[in-house]
């Protein structure tokens, strides 16, 4: 993938500590901002308990979401949120690895929407995928689940 600085990065370079990984797009009018804010709150709750977790945003709309755009989007939600983009092929490969489905809605050539699955994935450098959270999960419930896992594995 391509990080916020335009550098090519691997998952091992990005997932250096427990992380909450979300696939979305910056032009999303409702779902993605709500989920990104919730993930940021969960990370802050965990930080209050002394647990470092990184929020990560991966775009499913690389045509619009340049490194600068994902950087600004991620920074808007959390100082530690990492924004990732890439070529259409890089995004498709990352999405496939997490079984994320996405497609461009064929409505407006400039102001189009993206259809995509909306899960947040809990991943660690050691274990990879650990669990996922549905949209209904509160930040408190997410922090409790992640915190419990971290307590059991530390």
DRENTIKOL-293096 format. One record per residue (C-alpha): x negated, z negated, y negated. Coordinates in steps of 0.02 Angstrom, whole numbers, padded with zeros to 5 digits, always signed. Each point is the difference from the previous one (the first is absolute). Layout:
XZY;...
END
This chain:
+00000+00000+00000;-00048+00003-00183;-00008-00163-00096;+00038-00036-00182;-00172+00057-00055;+00011+00166+00090;-00118-00054+00140;+00035+00045+00181;+00028-00161+00099;+00037-00047+00179;+00121-00132+00060;-00148-00112+00043;-00058+00009-00181;+00173-00042-00068;+00064-00127+00126;-00138-00129-00019;+00115-00150+00011;+00181-00028+00054;+00107+00125-00093;+00180+00048-00036;+00007+00189+00009;+00144+00100-00075;+00035+00187-00002;+00099+00063-00149;-00016+00104-00158;-00019-00041-00183;+00146+00107-00062;+00121-00098+00110;+00143-00064-00108;+00047-00154+00101;-00062-00041+00175;-00189+00012-00023;-00012-00105-00158;+00109-00136+00076;-00102-00003+00161;-00166+00006-00094;+00053-00146-00110;+00056-00098+00153;-00166+00031+00087;-00095-00058-00154;+00102-00160-00006;-00034-00032+00185;-00187+00022-00032;+00009-00125-00144;+00093-00127+00107;-00135+00017+00133;-00137-00019-00132;+00079-00164-00056;-00025-00058+00180;-00182+00056-00002;+00029+00159+00102;-00073+00163-00065;+00107+00152+00040;-00018+00171-00080;+00151+00103-00051;-00026+00187+00031;+00108+00144-00061;-00017+00169+00087;+00090+00147-00078;+00105+00123+00098;+00001+00116-00151;-00179+00059-00025;+00057+00149-00106;+00044-00118-00144;-00093-00158+00046;-00180+00029-00054;-00130-00138+00011;+00035-00047-00181;+00188-00005+00027;-00011-00112+00155;-00127-00111-00090;+00116-00027-00147;+00148-00028+00116;-00092-00126+00109;-00074-00091-00150;+00176-00018-00071;+00051-00105+00150;-00154-00102+00042;-00180-00012-00058;-00060+00012+00181;+00117+00138+00058;-00093+00152+00064;+00077+00171-00029;-00039+00142+00119;+00036+00186-00005;-00082+00154+00072;+00033+00176+00056;+00164+00040+00087;-00096-00002+00164;-00079-00170-00034;+00167-00076-00048;+00084+00075+00154;-00136-00071+00113;+00016-00175-00075;+00189+00008+00013;-00010+00057+00180;-00115-00145+00043;+00137-00121-00056;+00145+00108+00061;+00061+00022-00178;+00119+00144-00024;+00016+00087-00167;+00060+00163-00075;+00030+00075-00169;+00182+00010-00052;+00035+00179-00046;+00092-00034-00162;-00101+00027-00159;-00170+00086-00004;-00071-00123-00127;+00103-00158+00015;+00022+00000+00188;+00021-00155+00106;-00088-00043+00162;+00089-00062+00155;-00107-00125+00095;+00005-00149+00115;-00017-00161-00096;-00092-00131+00101;-00143-00112-00051;-00135-00014+00132;-00104-00157+00026;-00173+00053+00057;-00168-00086+00022;-00177+00069+00017;-00018-00080+00172;+00170+00036+00077;+00062+00152-00094;+00189+00004+00001;+00073-00174+00023;+00181+00013-00056;+00118+00081-00123;+00132-00056-00123;+00165+00083-00037;+00065+00018-00177;+00114-00151+00020;-00147-00119+00023;-00025-00117-00145;-00174-00031-00070;+00013-00179+00061;+00042+00054+00178;-00143+00125-00002;-00122-00132-00063;+00059-00122+00133;-00024+00126+00142;-00169+00060-00062;-00058-00177-00037;+00051-00059+00174;-00097+00142+00079;-00154-00036-00107;+00009-00186+00042;+00008+00040+00187;-00146+00122-00004;-00120-00094-00112;
END
